[in-house]
């Protein structure tokens, strides 16, 4: 093999190595971009979930308060019915 052929072969190998390196770096940036997108989506989903959980907690609290009020009303009605029964007897 002559020196010119060796130089040409070396240049071809160098160019191929450069192409493979560029493809590898591009692949790395693509992977990092996908992970960043997944993290962003996860944070967004968690924020939405936090809002839903907050609304659910408020609804449960409101329901519990309403239950207490209904219970008091029922106890009052039961007490008045008891008084009416005693008056009738």
Number of C-alpha atoms within 10 A of each C-alpha: 5 7 8 9 10 11 11 12 12 12 12 12 12 12 12 12 12 12 12 12 12 12 12 12 12 12 12 12 12 12 12 12 12 12 12 12 12 12 12 12 12 12 12 12 12 12 12 12 12 12 12 12 12 12 12 12 12 12 12 12 12 12 12 12 12 12 12 12 12 12 12 12 12 12 12 12 12 12 12 12 12 12 11 11 10 9 8 7 5
